[in-house]
Amino acid sequence: MFSLFESKKDKKFKKHLRNLVFLAKVDGKLNEVERDLIFKIGLKYGLKDYFIAELIEEVPDFDFRLPASDYERFDQIYDLVQLMVSDGVVDDHELDFCVDMAERLGFRKAVVGVLVRKISQGVSNGQNKELIRKEAEAFLTN
């Protein structure tokens, strides 16, 4: 699935999407809303639709890689939370996964629950991603 001739950027996007697919499947089912959002995010990153479909169909070996920057870390947790709330039902397994992923991303254990909740509320309320990012940065630096 990963080619020797891919750029670092393409590999990063594919790993990011693998994490999203894993989250979508963690509750045992991948619904249409989650699938559509995965396609939307994958296409936004320039991935081909056939690649996204293949990735969704295979059960990924979950091999989490820490993003290189704080900006990428936020993007990763934002997309995970966005996917979690996309079907309108927040499954306990999905929530636990998002909290666990936030910790793995290097966010302090003491704040991950609040961070996930703030992102979830912002996404649910239709807030702009950059506004949510700024609010999260303000929260995390205090």
N, C-alpha and C positions, 0 to 999 in steps of 0.2 A: 504494500500500500504506500510506503514511503520510498521515494526514489533517491538514488545517489545524486541526481542532477537538480534537486530542488534547492531553492534558496533557504536561508535560515528563516526568513520571514514566512515562507510557505509552510515549512515544517512547524513553526510556532502556531500558525493558524490551524493546522491539522490537529496538533496536540490539543489545542484549545477546544476544537470541535469534538474531539474524542471525549473530553471531560464532560461536555454538554450532553452527548449521547448517553454516556454512562449515567448521568444524573436523571435523564429522562426515563431510563430503563430501570432505575433503582426501585421504583414502586411496583415493578413487575409488568408494566404495560406502557406502551408508547402511543399516546392518543394523537389524533390528527392535528390539534393545536400545537402540541409539542413538536411534532414532526415538521409542521409548517415553519415554526420558529427556528428550528435547527437549519432548515433549508435557507431561510431568510438570512440567518447569521452567516452560514457558510458561503452563500453567494456574495454577501457583503464583503467578505474577506477574499473574494476572487476564486473560490473553489468551484470546480465543475459539478454540475448537478449529479452526474453519474458517480462521481467520487463520494459525494454526500450520501447518495442512496446506498452505495456499497458499505460505507461506514455505519450507517444506521442498521443495515441488515446483519452485519456481523456482530457478535457479542465481543466488544473490545476487551482486550487485556488491559486492565486499568493500570497504567504506568504513569503516575502523576509526575510532572516536571514543573518545578518552581519557575514562574515567570521571572524575567531578568530585571524588571523595574517595578516601582510602586504603581505606575500608571497601568502596566500590564496586569499586575496583581488585582487592582481594582476592576479592570475590565473583565477579568476571569470571574471574580465573585459576583459582579453585576450580572453578567450573562447567566451564570448559574442560578442566581436568585430570580432573574427574569423568566428563565425556563421553569423554575419551580412554581411560580405563580401563574404561568401562562394558561393552565387548564382550569383556573378558578378554584382549585382544591389544593390546599397545602397538606400533603401527606407527611406524617411524622418521619418517615424514612428520608424523604426529600429534605425536610428541614434539618434533620440530624446530619445528613450528608453535606448540606450547605455550611452548617456550623463547623463540621469537621474540615471541610475544604478551606474555609476561611483560616482556620488554625494552621493547616498545612501550607497555606499561602504566606504564612508568617505574621498574620495579624495576632495581636495579643489575646490570649485565651480569655482574659477578663472582659474584653469588649466585643468578641465575635457575635454573641447573641444579639446585642444591641445593633451592631453593624448590619447583620442580616435583616433584622426587623426594619431598620431605617431604609435600607434599599428596597425591601419588599413593599413597605408602605409607599415609598416614592414611586415605584413602578406601578403599583395598583392605583395610585392617584393620578397617573399620567404625567408625572414630573419629567422634565428633561434630564437626560443622563448626566450632563455636565453640572446641572444644579445639584443632583444627588451626589455627584463626586465631590463638589465643593463642600456640601454639608458634611459628608463623611470625613473629608480631610480636616475640617474644623473640629469635628468630634474626636477624631483620632489624635490630633495634636494637643488636645487639652488634657 
